[in-house]
Amino acid sequence: MESITLESFFQERVEENERLFTKEEIKQIQRHKVCMHKVYLLGLINGKDCYGKNKILD
């Protein structure tokens, strides 16, 4: 199995959903990467708690 870093995983999610963000929002995300990673992880953990591991991480 390929090793994936949090940073690369997060960056892929932003790029896949780039149309959801304005250019200014993308700049803010890039400037505040550490905070954004934490927010993303909180959402992932909360989603897992709400919907179960198999629904979020499959």
N, C-alpha and C positions, 0 to 999 in steps of 0.2 A: 504494500500500500504506500502511495506517495505521501510524504510528509507535507503538511500545509501549515503555514504560519497564520496567526491571527491577522497580521497586516495584509498578507496577500489575499486571504479570504474576504476580508472587509473591503479591500480595494476592488475585488471582482464584483461584489454586490453593488457597490456604488456605480461602477462602470456599466453593469447590466441594467441599472435603473437610472441612468444618467438623465433621461428625459424628464424625470420627476423633479430635478434640481435646476435652479437657475445657475448661471456662471458664478454669481456672487456666493451662492450657497456651496458650490463646489469648492471655491476658494476658502470658505469658512471651514468646511470639512477638512481640507488639507492643512489648514493652520492649527486645527484643534484635534489632531488624529488621536491622541491618547484619550481624550474625553469621549470622542465619538466611538472609539473601540469599546469603552466601558458601557456607553449607552446601548450599543449594538448587543453586547453580551447580556445586559439586563433584559433586553427585549427577547433574546433567544431563550434565556433561562425562564422568563415569565411565560413565554409561549409553550415551552416544554412542560411547565407546571400546569398550564391550562389545558393543553391538548394531548399531553403524553409524549414520551420520547419518540416513539415510532412515527408520529405525524410530523414532527419538526425536523428530525435529524436523518430521515430516510432519503 
